[in-house]
Amino acid sequence: MTPVLADVDGDGDLDLVQNEHWGTGHITRSRGRGDGTFEAEQSQVSGVISYGLDVADLNQDGHVDIVFTEREEDEIWTLHGDGTGSFEHERTISICDDPQRVHASDVDADGHVDVLVNCVAADTVDVMFGTASGTLGGTQVIAAVDSPKNVEAADLDEVGREDVVVLSADGLSVVLGICD
């Protein structure tokens, strides 16, 4: 289960978005009440085996969107938010074998959100580049490591570019400034 907090309904309170990858599999949203508690879960998608989930404004409309892996079908799914807490399935994209974790970040510094995904069976970390229309375009392998477990991005060297951190069976790997 991957819990992510974000204000998906525009009320100023953090809401909980999470995936459940056992049983029938769900992507759910629970509205935050603003007092540290949440309303009951509401399913956004059912029947998906998702190990990774993140939120970001992928299509730059000012609303939170969801991106997640569908592990059994080797896909990345995007759900576009409407600002009220509801999401609509936007796109399903075939990706590497056994995608697990995802991280949404502008790693190529073009102003569009990109998506990093660890591809366990392929022993790679790939980036799917975001476009001005909010879709995910071309894919590039940015790291080859043994059994990548998780991926994150931040400006580690403080030069204004996102760097990628990968946790794998090899240990911790850092890819500095992939937009160079």
N, C-alpha and C positions, 0 to 999 in steps of 0.2 A: 504494500500500500504506500502510495506517495501522497502525503497531504501538502497542499499549497494554499496559502492564505492570500486573498486579493479581494478588493471591493468590486465584485462582478455585477452588482445591481445599482451602483451609483448612489447609494444612500449614506456613504461615508463610513460604514461599518465593514470590517473585514469579514469575508465569507470564506467558507472552507470548500475547496474543490479537491476531490481525491479519486483515486482509482482503486478498484478491488479486483485483484487478478486471480482469485480462486473462484470455484463454483461457476456461475454463469458469466461473471465478469461485468463490472459496471464502471461508468464514470459518473460521479454524483456531485451535487452541489448542496451545501447547507447554508442558508442565510444566517449571517451573524446578527445578533441582537444588540450588539454594542455594550454588553455587560459581561463579556467573556463566555457567553453560552451561544448555542446555535440551534436553529430550528431543525426539524427532521430532514433527513436526506431526501433529495429529489433526484431521480435518475435522469441523466442527460443522454446516455447511450448505454445499451445493454448488449451482452453477448460478445464483449471484447476482452481479450486476455492482454492487459496492459501492465507493463512493469515500469514504465516511465511516463511522467506527465509534467508539464510546466504551463505557465500562463504568461501572456504578453499581448500587446496590441499589435498583432501580426499585420492587419490591413490598415492600420493608422487611421481608424475612424473614431478614436477616443474611447473605445470599449475593450474590455479584457476578452481575449480569445484563449482557447485551450488547444494545446498541441500534445499528442500522446502517441506512444508506440502501440501497435497491435502485433504482439509477438508471434502468434501462430501463423498469421498471414504475411509476416515480414513487411509491415506497412507503417507509415506515419499518417495519422489522422489530424485534421484541423477542424475545430468547431469555432465558428465566429459568434461572438457575443453581441447582443443587441442593446446592452446597457441596463436591462431590466432584470438580469439574472438568467435569461433564457439563452440557449445556444442552438445554432443550426449547423448541421453537418455541411461543411464547405467542400472538403476535398480529402481523398484518400490517395496516398502516393506510395508506390512500391519502393522499397529501400533494401538494404542489405539483409543477409540471413541472420535471424535472431537479434533484432534490435531490442534494446532494453531501456536504458535511461536516456532522457532528452534534457537539453538545456537551451532556452531561448535567449539569444543575446546578439547584438550587432557586432559580430566578430570581424567583419571586413570593413567596418567604419564607413559604410555608404548611406547610413541613415535608415536602413531597413532591417527588421529583425530576422536573424538567421537562426537555424536550429541545428544544434550539435546532437549527434546520436552515437552511442557506443554500440558497435556491431560485434557481439560476442563470438559468433561462429566464424566471422571473417577476420577476427583479431585486428579490427581497425576502429578508429573514431572518424566519422564522416561529418561534414558540414553541408547542410542544405541551405543555399543562399536565398534570402528573402528578396522579393521584387517590389517595385513601387505599387503594384496592384494588390499586394498583400499575399500573394501566392508564394510557394516555395519552388525555386527553380533548380538550377544545376547542382549536382552533388560533387564534392571533392573529398578524397581521403586526406586527412591532416595528420594522422598518427597511426603507426602500426605497432601494436603492443599485444602481448599475450593476454587474452581474456580480459578485455576492458570491463571494469565494474561500474564506474561512474565517471561523469564528465561535468565540469563547471567552467565558467569563464569570468575573468575579471582583469583589470589593468594592474597586473602584479608589479611591473617595473615602472609604473607611473609615467608613461610616455604618451598617453592618450589613445592607446590601442588595446583591445581586448586580447588577453592571453588565455590559453586553454590549459586546464589542469585535468589530468587523467589518472584515475586510480585503477590499477590493473594487477594481474598476477605478478608482473615485473616490479611492482612498487608504484611510486609516484612519478609521473612524467609531466613536464611543462613544455608547451609549445608557445614561444614568445612571438607576438605580433604576426599572426598568420596573414594579415592584410599587407604585409611588406612586399 
